[in-house]
């Protein structure tokens, strides 16, 4: 017979949780979790560094119980998008094991964040989105999507980009409040 602790560990490893765990845990979502653009080589240690660093910050601020949703989608190849999302989850799990994050739960949420149901979370991240989504005819739809993401999170949406886009100005023009700009 398994001990309660080993049963809980098994439950976490399977990627499911009890309702009680989820209610007590801080929850966060990473939109575009496997998409770091063509400028970052597909080397997991480099590609997922920002993801792992962000999870470290969440654990430090809100841990030790954390539910992490990973979202991504590749419209041209949904199977490939899911493949990279699974790699992101695997890399994050390996990182969590090195940090001894025993109460970290990782949930995959594949699909286009424009059309899937978004879970309510405590915090949300969109890291290194394609800069073209903020310009031209896509800008209004992007603003609507960003608002939708922000509303689903109690703390709003943290947007990080490494591209040379004047993101704060573009977002302010769409009515967003920019909390912090780091250059």
Phi, psi and omega in degrees: 000136183279146176285160178303323181294315180292328176294320178295317179299317178299318179301317180292319181294331178282352177083017176239167178212162173282158178300323181297319179297312183297324181291331182267346185269148170286141180237143179216154178232142175245107177280142181063037189298335181254002184256104177239020174076171181282348181285341178256122179300151179284061175246111188309321181299325178272318185298322186254014180299314180298319177300310181296319178297320179293320177295320176303316179296318179296318180296318180296319183278327190228358186294182010268354181263121183218130172255123181246120172266132175247125181238141170192164182199140175239106184299327181282333181207084181305323179296320178293321177299316178295322178302313180290329176295319176296323177294319177300316179296318180297316180294319178296320178298316179298318177298315180299322179295322179291334180267357181063040175277090186281340184246033175265125178247131180247125178240129177274137179228073182289150177132163180288117183296350175284338187233347180272162175285126182268133179285146172290135181223171176277326179215162182213146180227140167234114187246125176055055176290161177298129184297335182295339181289348181261003186237157173060219186292341180276347188299317182293317178296323178296317179299319178297316179296316180297320177298317179299316178297316183295321181293328181286350183246133179299327183262001182088196184246128174262119182249126180235134176219147177251359180278155182278065178245139177280069187300314180303320180294316180298318181290319179299323179295337179263010175091011179274148173267121180267114185283321185205136177240127178242127178242000000 
